[in-house]
Amino acid sequence: MDMLPDLAPLGTADVVAVGLLALTFWLIGWIVEHPPEFRPSMSYLMADYRREWMKQFVVRQQRIFDGTVITSLRQATSFFISGTMIAMGGGIALIGNSDKLVLVAEDLTLTTDAAVIEIKVIVVLLFVANAFLKFIWSHRLFGYCAVLMASVPNEPTPAAYHRAAQAAEINVTGARSYNRGLRSVYFALAALGWLLGPWSLLVTTVLTSAVLLRREFLSESRLVVMLPGP
């Protein structure tokens, strides 16, 4: 602690653990969105399927199915918008009433410094707030995609394919924001480990990273998506 006097009442281990949390959050996001060519991530593979979806959309006779799918995507983002908003409200309420947090910490034999507890809750709230903003933008992008889909002509002309390609890229961008929001939720849960101390935060960061990387690069669903066609 002598080396970092300005960061009191936090210790060096706390600063290192939080720094690793932030670095891991950024690094995993970059790897998922820029995977190596020999091993694409699940998100990268699904982006190709979204583009193929829009190509099939042009020649589909009944487009009600496509409208239902885009509506379900917007409903999913709406659910997480509501959930993160409630979480932010609860976190802000905890910060405003830190006395109860101190009592809980005493029962768990943890640090009872109210300022330290509030800082830890704020870090969790930062991830939740980031997720909230990403979900809102994703919801709006899926709305843009729906409008572009509605503007695609019924006949499979070059103009129709061009408009469908535009809708596909907006769809991919909306999915990217949605995935970023989900990663923020994962890391908000990891940040809760800091309430138990810096070593617990390191453990939850590693576990969260392992879960995310497995689901993007080693999951059974990824193998199914990569199965070759007939």
MOVEN-V317074 format. One record per backbone hydrogen bond with DSSP energy under -1.0 kcal/mol. NH is the residue of the N-H (numbers start at 0). CO is the residue of the C=O. Records with the same first field share a line. If there is no record, write none. Layout:
NH = CO  CO
This chain:
6 = 3
7 = 4
9 = 6
14 = 10
15 = 11
16 = 12
17 = 13
18 = 14
19 = 15
20 = 16
21 = 17
22 = 18
23 = 19
24 = 20
25 = 21
26 = 22
27 = 23
28 = 24
29 = 25
30 = 26
31 = 27
32 = 28
33 = 29
38 = 35
41 = 215
44 = 40
45 = 41
46 = 42
47 = 43
48 = 44
49 = 45
50 = 46
51 = 47
52 = 48
53 = 49
54 = 50
55 = 51
56 = 52
57 = 53
66 = 62
67 = 63
68 = 64
69 = 65
70 = 66
71 = 67
72 = 68
73 = 69
74 = 70
75 = 71
76 = 72
77 = 73
78 = 74
79 = 75
80 = 76
81 = 77
82 = 78
83 = 79
84 = 80
85 = 81
86 = 82
87 = 83
88 = 84
89 = 85
90 = 86
91 = 87
92 = 88
93 = 89
94 = 90
95 = 91
99 = 96
101 = 97
102 = 98
103 = 99
104 = 100
105 = 101
106 = 102
107 = 103
108 = 105
109 = 104
116 = 112
117 = 113
118 = 114
119 = 115
120 = 116
121 = 117
122 = 118
123 = 119
124 = 120
125 = 121
126 = 122
127 = 123
128 = 124
129 = 125
130 = 126
131 = 127
132 = 128
133 = 129
134 = 130
135 = 131
136 = 132
137 = 133
138 = 134
139 = 135
140 = 136
141 = 137
142 = 138
143 = 139
144 = 140
145 = 141
146 = 142
147 = 143
148 = 144
149 = 145
150 = 146
151 = 148
156 = 154
160 = 156
161 = 157
162 = 158
163 = 159
164 = 160
165 = 161
166 = 162
167 = 163
168 = 164
169 = 165
170 = 166
171 = 167
172 = 168
173 = 169
174 = 170
175 = 171
176 = 172
177 = 173
178 = 174
179 = 175
180 = 176
181 = 177
182 = 178
183 = 179
184 = 180
185 = 181
186 = 182
187 = 183
188 = 184
189 = 185
190 = 186
192 = 189
193 = 190
194 = 191
195 = 192
196 = 193
200 = 196
201 = 197
202 = 198
203 = 199
204 = 200
205 = 201
206 = 202
207 = 203
208 = 204
209 = 205
210 = 206
211 = 207
212 = 208
213 = 209
214 = 210
215 = 211
216 = 212
217 = 213
222 = 218
223 = 219
224 = 220
225 = 221
226 = 223
